[in-house]
Amino acid sequence: MKTIKEELSLGRFLVPYRIYGESEKTIVCISGAKQTMAAWRSFVRHFVDEYSVVVFDLPGQGRATILSGAPGITFDEQVDVLHNIVKATNRNGSVILAAASWGTIISAALAARHPELVEKMILGSFGAKPSKAVIDVIRAGQKLFNGNKTDEIAPLMIEKFGQHIPETHKKQMIEQFRGMSREQFLSFYEHCEFVEQASDIEDYIELGNITASTLILSGEYDAILDPSDIEKASSRIPDCEFKMIPGAGHFLHWEQADILYTYSEFLAR
């Protein structure tokens, strides 16, 4: 497949991205917290014949670099990075956004602030507000960080909400966290503090401004998201469908490859 490897210089950030494929129809993928662009490999393989698929690393994770300033990246900075990636890579005026976990919040914010840029959205494991389970995991992770036990953070995350992912993905997650720098951990720490303090997604995003046709998916066994909160938030988006995926947890197509066909059916409408 044709692959373009580039990077964007955005003030205090250097953001690497990849474009796979040659179609004018563009899908931009937005990862969850601490997930790198590698998390989208199976997605790229599935869609590259029909779409150009864009993946990138947000500052504080993967190959992205924070050149100056604090190790954390604010919510508005994250939305601005996605905005610039969309402007730099789309080939048809508007794009499709495909997002996972925390990436769904960034995607929804962009779609609300710049509705003309987003034609469709797939939001997998969309968190409308921090649940008690999320806050418990965050506080346990912060305790490990403060005690210099960072090697135990990935196993904690797997235990609490990654039980259903394949063993290979569990090993990759553990290795990724072992290879993280202190600056990357500090960035993650600040992100977790923001999530803990955020009371509701609608404090940050005008969901009613979203014009993109939207599919929200949640796993039946997702231990950290409240389906009633997700369903309530999805009702605020004018053109939105909510699907509960039987047998899946938080990581959706990592756990069940067939979910990619659910994405395909939605995009083909």
Secondary structure, 3 states (H helix, E strand, C coil): CCEEEEEEEECCEEEEEEEECCCCCEEEEECCCCCCHHHHHHHHHHHCCCCEEEEECCCCCCCCEECCCCCCCCHHHHHHHHHHHHHHHCCCCCEEEEEECHHHHHHHHHHHHCHHHEEEEEEECCCCCCCHHHHHHHHHHHHHHHCCCHHHHHHHHHHHHCCCCCHHHHHHHHHHHHCCCHHHHHHHHHHHHHHHHCCCHHHCCCHHHCCCEEEEEEECCCCCCCHHHHHHHHCCCCCEEEEEECCCCCCHHHCCCCHHHHHHHHHHC
